[in-house]
Amino acid sequence: MTEPDKAESPLDRLRSHLSAARDVAAIRQAMTSFLGACGVKMASYYHYPPIGAADFGPDIPVYTQGFPEEWVTTYRSEGMLDLDPMPKVAARRTAPFRWSEIESLTTLSPAEKTYIRRARSASFGDGLAVPVFGPNGRNGYFAIGFGKDGVMPDRQQTSDIHWACQAVHLRYCDLILKSLPETVSLSEREAQILGYVVRGLSNQMIAAKLNISANTVDTYVRRCFEKLDVHDRVTAGLRGLALGLVA
């Protein structure tokens, strides 16, 4: 006898929907469904394009669901992203942590303490801060809230949510990268020399390593500048890293 098919889990459904997603709206719909099945009441997602990327800019894309509209408006209009310590702490970690643990994980500045008091006075309850990581430093952050009377997930459920957030972030990155202008193409030697530039080596030091003249290195560096549309070594290095061009 064959065993009956088991009901598809929320994580399995999310995996299927992400594979089929062709736009950001489909990704958001899939994640909303998954989070709802996990008892999540509110969520936000921050995506950080790396310095040098074509979509890098001062305004970090933030997607929210479930948070009161008044709070979302205030958060954006008052620049609370710069005061919110959760994304900063999450960026230094590899696993989720509870919002309620923030004071034990870092020393808060006076402005950050004020932000935390305001957030807690809004009665959101506890939640998870989830770091996510993508290609060439294209990282992000999820805030996952369970509401004032919500039940926090156990270790296995937290692991599932972490996996889901990471999978959603990578699928989002995949779609974003496909929509950006065609990437720069460097020769093997140009990429090699740009890699040394990123590591802080001078033209003379690069020349000694590669057994070529400093003038030849200078020519390659200038070619990299032209292709990357930059005018200095620091910006060239940042843009090369963002585009995944460094050898």
VOPA-116806 format. One record per residue (C-alpha): residue number from 1; residue in three letters; x, y, z. Coordinates in steps of 0.05 Angstrom, whole numbers, plus 5000, padded with zeros to 4 digits. Example, Ala and Ser with C-alpha at 12.3 -4.5 7.8 and 13.67 -1.06 7.14 Angstrom:
BEGIN
<node><n>1</n><res>ala</res><px>5246</px><py>4910</py><pz>5156</pz></node>
<node><n>2</n><res>ser</res><px>5273</px><py>4979</py><pz>5143</pz></node>
END
This chain:
BEGIN
<node><n>1</n><res>met</res><px>5000</px><py>5000</py><pz>5000</pz></node>
<node><n>2</n><res>thr</res><px>5023</px><py>5070</py><pz>4986</pz></node>
<node><n>3</n><res>glu</res><px>5022</px><py>5124</py><pz>5039</pz></node>
<node><n>4</n><res>pro</res><px>4973</px><py>5181</py><pz>5028</pz></node>
<node><n>5</n><res>asp</res><px>5004</px><py>5246</py><pz>5006</pz></node>
<node><n>6</n><res>lys</res><px>5019</px><py>5292</py><pz>5065</pz></node>
<node><n>7</n><res>ala</res><px>4989</px><py>5362</py><pz>5064</pz></node>
<node><n>8</n><res>glu</res><px>5037</px><py>5412</py><pz>5035</pz></node>
<node><n>9</n><res>ser</res><px>5070</px><py>5454</py><pz>5089</pz></node>
<node><n>10</n><res>pro</res><px>5071</px><py>5530</py><pz>5088</pz></node>
<node><n>11</n><res>leu</res><px>5145</px><py>5527</py><pz>5074</pz></node>
<node><n>12</n><res>asp</res><px>5135</px><py>5480</py><pz>5015</pz></node>
<node><n>13</n><res>arg</res><px>5082</px><py>5526</py><pz>4987</pz></node>
<node><n>14</n><res>leu</res><px>5128</px><py>5586</py><pz>4994</pz></node>
<node><n>15</n><res>arg</res><px>5183</px><py>5549</py><pz>4958</pz></node>
<node><n>16</n><res>ser</res><px>5137</px><py>5533</py><pz>4900</pz></node>
<node><n>17</n><res>his</res><px>5109</px><py>5603</py><pz>4896</pz></node>
<node><n>18</n><res>leu</res><px>5178</px><py>5635</py><pz>4897</pz></node>
<node><n>19</n><res>ser</res><px>5201</px><py>5590</py><pz>4841</pz></node>
<node><n>20</n><res>ala</res><px>5142</px><py>5613</py><pz>4799</pz></node>
<node><n>21</n><res>ala</res><px>5145</px><py>5687</py><pz>4818</pz></node>
<node><n>22</n><res>arg</res><px>5160</px><py>5734</py><pz>4761</pz></node>
<node><n>23</n><res>asp</res><px>5152</px><py>5800</py><pz>4797</pz></node>
<node><n>24</n><res>val</res><px>5158</px><py>5832</py><pz>4865</pz></node>
<node><n>25</n><res>ala</res><px>5082</px><py>5831</py><pz>4876</pz></node>
<node><n>26</n><res>ala</res><px>5082</px><py>5755</py><pz>4870</pz></node>
<node><n>27</n><res>ile</res><px>5139</px><py>5750</py><pz>4920</pz></node>
<node><n>28</n><res>arg</res><px>5102</px><py>5794</py><pz>4969</pz></node>
<node><n>29</n><res>gln</res><px>5038</px><py>5754</py><pz>4961</pz></node>
<node><n>30</n><res>ala</res><px>5075</px><py>5688</py><pz>4973</pz></node>
<node><n>31</n><res>met</res><px>5111</px><py>5715</py><pz>5035</pz></node>
<node><n>32</n><res>thr</res><px>5047</px><py>5745</py><pz>5063</pz></node>
<node><n>33</n><res>ser</res><px>5012</px><py>5678</py><pz>5058</pz></node>
<node><n>34</n><res>phe</res><px>5070</px><py>5642</py><pz>5091</pz></node>
<node><n>35</n><res>leu</res><px>5075</px><py>5692</py><pz>5149</pz></node>
<node><n>36</n><res>gly</res><px>5000</px><py>5689</py><pz>5160</pz></node>
<node><n>37</n><res>ala</res><px>5005</px><py>5613</py><pz>5168</pz></node>
<node><n>38</n><res>cys</res><px>5060</px><py>5625</py><pz>5220</pz></node>
<node><n>39</n><res>gly</res><px>5017</px><py>5671</py><pz>5263</pz></node>
<node><n>40</n><res>val</res><px>5054</px><py>5734</py><pz>5242</pz></node>
<node><n>41</n><res>lys</res><px>5013</px><py>5798</py><pz>5251</pz></node>
<node><n>42</n><res>met</res><px>5061</px><py>5849</py><pz>5220</pz></node>
<node><n>43</n><res>ala</res><px>5124</px><py>5849</py><pz>5179</pz></node>
<node><n>44</n><res>ser</res><px>5172</px><py>5895</py><pz>5144</pz></node>
<node><n>45</n><res>tyr</res><px>5229</px><py>5883</py><pz>5095</pz></node>
<node><n>46</n><res>tyr</res><px>5288</px><py>5928</py><pz>5082</pz></node>
<node><n>47</n><res>his</res><px>5333</px><py>5918</py><pz>5021</pz></node>
<node><n>48</n><res>tyr</res><px>5402</px><py>5950</py><pz>5019</pz></node>
<node><n>49</n><res>pro</res><px>5433</px><py>5959</py><pz>4950</pz></node>
<node><n>50</n><res>pro</res><px>5509</px><py>5960</py><pz>4957</pz></node>
<node><n>51</n><res>ile</res><px>5548</px><py>6024</py><pz>4946</pz></node>
<node><n>52</n><res>gly</res><px>5566</px><py>6028</py><pz>4873</pz></node>
<node><n>53</n><res>ala</res><px>5505</px><py>5989</py><pz>4848</pz></node>
<node><n>54</n><res>ala</res><px>5461</px><py>6021</py><pz>4795</pz></node>
<node><n>55</n><res>asp</res><px>5402</px><py>6024</py><pz>4844</pz></node>
<node><n>56</n><res>phe</res><px>5442</px><py>6050</py><pz>4904</pz></node>
<node><n>57</n><res>gly</res><px>5413</px><py>6114</py><pz>4932</pz></node>
<node><n>58</n><res>pro</res><px>5394</px><py>6151</py><pz>4997</pz></node>
<node><n>59</n><res>asp</res><px>5324</px><py>6121</py><pz>5000</pz></node>
<node><n>60</n><res>ile</res><px>5326</px><py>6048</py><pz>5024</pz></node>
<node><n>61</n><res>pro</res><px>5267</px><py>6008</py><pz>4997</pz></node>
<node><n>62</n><res>val</res><px>5221</px><py>5987</py><pz>5055</pz></node>
<node><n>63</n><res>tyr</res><px>5161</px><py>5941</py><pz>5047</pz></node>
<node><n>64</n><res>thr</res><px>5111</px><py>5935</py><pz>5104</pz></node>
<node><n>65</n><res>gln</res><px>5048</px><py>5897</py><pz>5122</pz></node>
<node><n>66</n><res>gly</res><px>5005</px><py>5896</py><pz>5184</pz></node>
<node><n>67</n><res>phe</res><px>5037</px><py>5956</py><pz>5219</pz></node>
<node><n>68</n><res>pro</res><px>4990</px><py>6014</py><pz>5233</pz></node>
<node><n>69</n><res>glu</res><px>4991</px><py>6063</py><pz>5175</pz></node>
<node><n>70</n><res>glu</res><px>5003</px><py>6121</py><pz>5223</pz></node>
<node><n>71</n><res>trp</res><px>5066</px><py>6087</py><pz>5250</pz></node>
<node><n>72</n><res>val</res><px>5092</px><py>6072</py><pz>5180</pz></node>
<node><n>73</n><res>thr</res><px>5082</px><py>6144</py><pz>5159</pz></node>
<node><n>74</n><res>thr</res><px>5116</px><py>6170</py><pz>5222</pz></node>
<node><n>75</n><res>tyr</res><px>5173</px><py>6121</py><pz>5214</pz></node>
<node><n>76</n><res>arg</res><px>5188</px><py>6145</py><pz>5144</pz></node>
<node><n>77</n><res>ser</res><px>5174</px><py>6220</py><pz>5154</pz></node>
<node><n>78</n><res>glu</res><px>5217</px><py>6225</py><pz>5217</pz></node>
<node><n>79</n><res>gly</res><px>5275</px><py>6184</py><pz>5189</pz></node>
<node><n>80</n><res>met</res><px>5267</px><py>6130</py><pz>5242</pz></node>
<node><n>81</n><res>leu</res><px>5307</px><py>6081</py><pz>5200</pz></node>
<node><n>82</n><res>asp</res><px>5369</px><py>6119</py><pz>5223</pz></node>
<node><n>83</n><res>leu</res><px>5347</px><py>6111</py><pz>5296</pz></node>
<node><n>84</n><res>asp</res><px>5322</px><py>6040</py><pz>5294</pz></node>
<node><n>85</n><res>pro</res><px>5378</px><py>5996</py><pz>5324</pz></node>
<node><n>86</n><res>met</res><px>5347</px><py>5930</py><pz>5301</pz></node>
<node><n>87</n><res>pro</res><px>5373</px><py>5930</py><pz>5229</pz></node>
<node><n>88</n><res>lys</res><px>5443</px><py>5952</py><pz>5251</pz></node>
<node><n>89</n><res>val</res><px>5449</px><py>5897</py><pz>5302</pz></node>
<node><n>90</n><res>ala</res><px>5419</px><py>5845</py><pz>5255</pz></node>
<node><n>91</n><res>ala</res><px>5471</px><py>5863</py><pz>5202</pz></node>
<node><n>92</n><res>arg</res><px>5526</px><py>5839</py><pz>5250</pz></node>
<node><n>93</n><res>arg</res><px>5492</px><py>5773</py><pz>5264</pz></node>
<node><n>94</n><res>thr</res><px>5476</px><py>5709</py><pz>5226</pz></node>
<node><n>95</n><res>ala</res><px>5413</px><py>5687</py><pz>5264</pz></node>
<node><n>96</n><res>pro</res><px>5348</px><py>5720</py><pz>5285</pz></node>
<node><n>97</n><res>phe</res><px>5339</px><py>5751</py><pz>5353</pz></node>
<node><n>98</n><res>arg</res><px>5279</px><py>5776</py><pz>5392</pz></node>
<node><n>99</n><res>trp</res><px>5262</px><py>5849</py><pz>5393</pz></node>
<node><n>100</n><res>ser</res><px>5259</px><py>5845</py><pz>5469</pz></node>
<node><n>101</n><res>glu</res><px>5332</px><py>5824</py><pz>5470</pz></node>
<node><n>102</n><res>ile</res><px>5360</px><py>5888</py><pz>5438</pz></node>
<node><n>103</n><res>glu</res><px>5388</px><py>5919</py><pz>5502</pz></node>
<node><n>104</n><res>ser</res><px>5427</px><py>5856</py><pz>5518</pz></node>
<node><n>105</n><res>leu</res><px>5459</px><py>5854</py><pz>5448</pz></node>
<node><n>106</n><res>thr</res><px>5485</px><py>5925</py><pz>5442</pz></node>
<node><n>107</n><res>thr</res><px>5495</px><py>5991</py><pz>5478</pz></node>
<node><n>108</n><res>leu</res><px>5440</px><py>6037</py><pz>5454</pz></node>
<node><n>109</n><res>ser</res><px>5452</px><py>6111</py><pz>5442</pz></node>
<node><n>110</n><res>pro</res><px>5403</px><py>6161</py><pz>5475</pz></node>
<node><n>111</n><res>ala</res><px>5367</px><py>6169</py><pz>5408</pz></node>
<node><n>112</n><res>glu</res><px>5361</px><py>6094</py><pz>5399</pz></node>
<node><n>113</n><res>lys</res><px>5334</px><py>6087</py><pz>5470</pz></node>
<node><n>114</n><res>thr</res><px>5281</px><py>6139</py><pz>5454</pz></node>
<node><n>115</n><res>tyr</res><px>5262</px><py>6101</py><pz>5391</pz></node>
<node><n>116</n><res>ile</res><px>5255</px><py>6035</py><pz>5429</pz></node>
<node><n>117</n><res>arg</res><px>5211</px><py>6069</py><pz>5481</pz></node>
<node><n>118</n><res>arg</res><px>5166</px><py>6097</py><pz>5426</pz></node>
<node><n>119</n><res>ala</res><px>5162</px><py>6030</py><pz>5390</pz></node>
<node><n>120</n><res>arg</res><px>5144</px><py>5993</py><pz>5454</pz></node>
<node><n>121</n><res>ser</res><px>5092</px><py>6045</py><pz>5472</pz></node>
<node><n>122</n><res>ala</res><px>5058</px><py>6029</py><pz>5406</pz></node>
<node><n>123</n><res>ser</res><px>5042</px><py>5960</py><pz>5436</pz></node>
<node><n>124</n><res>phe</res><px>5068</px><py>5918</py><pz>5378</pz></node>
<node><n>125</n><res>gly</res><px>5087</px><py>5861</py><pz>5425</pz></node>
<node><n>126</n><res>asp</res><px>5150</px><py>5820</py><pz>5413</pz></node>
<node><n>127</n><res>gly</res><px>5179</px><py>5797</py><pz>5347</pz></node>
<node><n>128</n><res>leu</res><px>5239</px><py>5773</py><pz>5309</pz></node>
<node><n>129</n><res>ala</res><px>5295</px><py>5813</py><pz>5277</pz></node>
<node><n>130</n><res>val</res><px>5320</px><py>5772</py><pz>5218</pz></node>
<node><n>131</n><res>pro</res><px>5384</px><py>5787</py><pz>5179</pz></node>
<node><n>132</n><res>val</res><px>5387</px><py>5765</py><pz>5106</pz></node>
<node><n>133</n><res>phe</res><px>5446</px><py>5766</py><pz>5059</pz></node>
<node><n>134</n><res>gly</res><px>5452</px><py>5769</py><pz>4983</pz></node>
<node><n>135</n><res>pro</res><px>5503</px><py>5773</py><pz>4926</pz></node>
<node><n>136</n><res>asn</res><px>5559</px><py>5824</py><pz>4929</pz></node>
<node><n>137</n><res>gly</res><px>5536</px><py>5855</py><pz>4994</pz></node>
<node><n>138</n><res>arg</res><px>5464</px><py>5863</py><pz>4972</pz></node>
<node><n>139</n><res>asn</res><px>5436</px><py>5849</py><pz>5041</pz></node>
<node><n>140</n><res>gly</res><px>5371</px><py>5862</py><pz>5078</pz></node>
<node><n>141</n><res>tyr</res><px>5331</px><py>5856</py><pz>5141</pz></node>
<node><n>142</n><res>phe</res><px>5262</px><py>5831</py><pz>5162</pz></node>
<node><n>143</n><res>ala</res><px>5222</px><py>5853</py><pz>5223</pz></node>
<node><n>144</n><res>ile</res><px>5172</px><py>5799</py><pz>5240</pz></node>
<node><n>145</n><res>gly</res><px>5120</px><py>5817</py><pz>5293</pz></node>
<node><n>146</n><res>phe</res><px>5071</px><py>5772</py><pz>5329</pz></node>
<node><n>147</n><res>gly</res><px>5026</px><py>5823</py><pz>5362</pz></node>
<node><n>148</n><res>lys</res><px>5013</px><py>5843</py><pz>5434</pz></node>
<node><n>149</n><res>asp</res><px>4979</px><py>5777</py><pz>5450</pz></node>
<node><n>150</n><res>gly</res><px>5016</px><py>5735</py><pz>5399</pz></node>
<node><n>151</n><res>val</res><px>5056</px><py>5672</py><pz>5414</pz></node>
<node><n>152</n><res>met</res><px>5129</px><py>5674</py><pz>5397</pz></node>
<node><n>153</n><res>pro</res><px>5154</px><py>5617</py><pz>5353</pz></node>
<node><n>154</n><res>asp</res><px>5195</px><py>5559</py><pz>5380</pz></node>
<node><n>155</n><res>arg</res><px>5265</px><py>5542</py><pz>5355</pz></node>
<node><n>156</n><res>gln</res><px>5241</px><py>5502</py><pz>5295</pz></node>
<node><n>157</n><res>gln</res><px>5189</px><py>5554</py><pz>5274</pz></node>
<node><n>158</n><res>thr</res><px>5242</px><py>5609</py><pz>5281</pz></node>
<node><n>159</n><res>ser</res><px>5288</px><py>5568</py><pz>5236</pz></node>
<node><n>160</n><res>asp</res><px>5232</px><py>5561</py><pz>5184</pz></node>
<node><n>161</n><res>ile</res><px>5219</px><py>5636</py><pz>5186</pz></node>
<node><n>162</n><res>his</res><px>5293</px><py>5651</py><pz>5179</pz></node>
<node><n>163</n><res>trp</res><px>5298</px><py>5604</py><pz>5118</pz></node>
<node><n>164</n><res>ala</res><px>5236</px><py>5636</py><pz>5088</pz></node>
<node><n>165</n><res>cys</res><px>5263</px><py>5707</py><pz>5096</pz></node>
<node><n>166</n><res>gln</res><px>5329</px><py>5688</py><pz>5065</pz></node>
<node><n>167</n><res>ala</res><px>5296</px><py>5653</py><pz>5006</pz></node>
<node><n>168</n><res>val</res><px>5250</px><py>5712</py><pz>4994</pz></node>
<node><n>169</n><res>his</res><px>5309</px><py>5760</py><pz>4997</pz></node>
<node><n>170</n><res>leu</res><px>5349</px><py>5720</py><pz>4946</pz></node>
<node><n>171</n><res>arg</res><px>5290</px><py>5714</py><pz>4899</pz></node>
<node><n>172</n><res>tyr</res><px>5278</px><py>5789</py><pz>4905</pz></node>
<node><n>173</n><res>cys</res><px>5352</px><py>5802</py><pz>4890</pz></node>
<node><n>174</n><res>asp</res><px>5348</px><py>5757</py><pz>4830</pz></node>
<node><n>175</n><res>leu</res><px>5290</px><py>5797</py><pz>4801</pz></node>
<node><n>176</n><res>ile</res><px>5322</px><py>5864</py><pz>4817</pz></node>
<node><n>177</n><res>leu</res><px>5389</px><py>5845</py><pz>4785</pz></node>
<node><n>178</n><res>lys</res><px>5354</px><py>5824</py><pz>4721</pz></node>
<node><n>179</n><res>ser</res><px>5319</px><py>5891</py><pz>4717</pz></node>
<node><n>180</n><res>leu</res><px>5382</px><py>5933</py><pz>4725</pz></node>
<node><n>181</n><res>pro</res><px>5423</px><py>5959</py><pz>4666</pz></node>
<node><n>182</n><res>glu</res><px>5471</px><py>5909</py><pz>4634</pz></node>
<node><n>183</n><res>thr</res><px>5532</px><py>5899</py><pz>4678</pz></node>
<node><n>184</n><res>val</res><px>5602</px><py>5923</py><pz>4661</pz></node>
<node><n>185</n><res>ser</res><px>5649</px><py>5873</py><pz>4629</pz></node>
<node><n>186</n><res>leu</res><px>5722</px><py>5872</py><pz>4648</pz></node>
<node><n>187</n><res>ser</res><px>5778</px><py>5831</py><pz>4618</pz></node>
<node><n>188</n><res>glu</res><px>5812</px><py>5780</py><pz>4663</pz></node>
<node><n>189</n><res>arg</res><px>5872</px><py>5825</py><pz>4672</pz></node>
<node><n>190</n><res>glu</res><px>5829</px><py>5886</py><pz>4687</pz></node>
<node><n>191</n><res>ala</res><px>5789</px><py>5847</py><pz>4739</pz></node>
<node><n>192</n><res>gln</res><px>5854</px><py>5822</py><pz>4770</pz></node>
<node><n>193</n><res>ile</res><px>5883</px><py>5892</py><pz>4776</pz></node>
<node><n>194</n><res>leu</res><px>5817</px><py>5921</py><pz>4802</pz></node>
<node><n>195</n><res>gly</res><px>5821</px><py>5867</py><pz>4856</pz></node>
<node><n>196</n><res>tyr</res><px>5889</px><py>5893</py><pz>4878</pz></node>
<node><n>197</n><res>val</res><px>5862</px><py>5965</py><pz>4877</pz></node>
<node><n>198</n><res>val</res><px>5806</px><py>5943</py><pz>4924</pz></node>
<node><n>199</n><res>arg</res><px>5860</px><py>5914</py><pz>4970</pz></node>
<node><n>200</n><res>gly</res><px>5894</px><py>5981</py><pz>4973</pz></node>
<node><n>201</n><res>leu</res><px>5956</px><py>5967</py><pz>4931</pz></node>
<node><n>202</n><res>ser</res><px>5989</px><py>6024</py><pz>4893</pz></node>
<node><n>203</n><res>asn</res><px>6005</px><py>6019</py><pz>4819</pz></node>
<node><n>204</n><res>gln</res><px>6078</px><py>6006</py><pz>4836</pz></node>
<node><n>205</n><res>met</res><px>6060</px><py>5949</py><pz>4884</pz></node>
<node><n>206</n><res>ile</res><px>6013</px><py>5918</py><pz>4832</pz></node>
<node><n>207</n><res>ala</res><px>6067</px><py>5923</py><pz>4779</pz></node>
<node><n>208</n><res>ala</res><px>6117</px><py>5886</py><pz>4824</pz></node>
<node><n>209</n><res>lys</res><px>6066</px><py>5831</py><pz>4838</pz></node>
<node><n>210</n><res>leu</res><px>6050</px><py>5820</py><pz>4765</pz></node>
<node><n>211</n><res>asn</res><px>6119</px><py>5833</py><pz>4738</pz></node>
<node><n>212</n><res>ile</res><px>6095</px><py>5888</py><pz>4691</pz></node>
<node><n>213</n><res>ser</res><px>6110</px><py>5962</py><pz>4688</pz></node>
<node><n>214</n><res>ala</res><px>6075</px><py>6014</py><pz>4731</pz></node>
<node><n>215</n><res>asn</res><px>6055</px><py>6050</py><pz>4666</pz></node>
<node><n>216</n><res>thr</res><px>6020</px><py>5987</py><pz>4642</pz></node>
<node><n>217</n><res>val</res><px>5983</px><py>5981</py><pz>4708</pz></node>
<node><n>218</n><res>asp</res><px>5962</px><py>6054</py><pz>4702</pz></node>
<node><n>219</n><res>thr</res><px>5933</px><py>6040</py><pz>4633</pz></node>
<node><n>220</n><res>tyr</res><px>5892</px><py>5982</py><pz>4660</pz></node>
<node><n>221</n><res>val</res><px>5868</px><py>6023</py><pz>4720</pz></node>
<node><n>222</n><res>arg</res><px>5846</px><py>6079</py><pz>4673</pz></node>
<node><n>223</n><res>arg</res><px>5808</px><py>6028</py><pz>4630</pz></node>
<node><n>224</n><res>cys</res><px>5773</px><py>6004</py><pz>4693</pz></node>
<node><n>225</n><res>phe</res><px>5754</px><py>6076</py><pz>4710</pz></node>
<node><n>226</n><res>glu</res><px>5726</px><py>6087</py><pz>4641</pz></node>
<node><n>227</n><res>lys</res><px>5685</px><py>6023</py><pz>4640</pz></node>
<node><n>228</n><res>leu</res><px>5659</px><py>6034</py><pz>4711</pz></node>
<node><n>229</n><res>asp</res><px>5645</px><py>6108</py><pz>4697</pz></node>
<node><n>230</n><res>val</res><px>5685</px><py>6131</py><pz>4759</pz></node>
<node><n>231</n><res>his</res><px>5743</px><py>6178</py><pz>4771</pz></node>
<node><n>232</n><res>asp</res><px>5779</px><py>6152</py><pz>4832</pz></node>
<node><n>233</n><res>arg</res><px>5805</px><py>6087</py><pz>4861</pz></node>
<node><n>234</n><res>val</res><px>5758</px><py>6083</py><pz>4921</pz></node>
<node><n>235</n><res>thr</res><px>5695</px><py>6091</py><pz>4879</pz></node>
<node><n>236</n><res>ala</res><px>5722</px><py>6042</py><pz>4828</pz></node>
<node><n>237</n><res>gly</res><px>5733</px><py>5991</py><pz>4882</pz></node>
<node><n>238</n><res>leu</res><px>5664</px><py>6000</py><pz>4912</pz></node>
<node><n>239</n><res>arg</res><px>5630</px><py>5996</py><pz>4845</pz></node>
<node><n>240</n><res>gly</res><px>5671</px><py>5935</py><pz>4826</pz></node>
<node><n>241</n><res>leu</res><px>5651</px><py>5900</py><pz>4890</pz></node>
<node><n>242</n><res>ala</res><px>5578</px><py>5918</py><pz>4881</pz></node>
<node><n>243</n><res>leu</res><px>5578</px><py>5890</py><pz>4810</pz></node>
<node><n>244</n><res>gly</res><px>5616</px><py>5827</py><pz>4829</pz></node>
<node><n>245</n><res>leu</res><px>5675</px><py>5844</py><pz>4783</pz></node>
<node><n>246</n><res>val</res><px>5732</px><py>5837</py><pz>4832</pz></node>
<node><n>247</n><res>ala</res><px>5778</px><py>5778</py><pz>4818</pz></node>
END
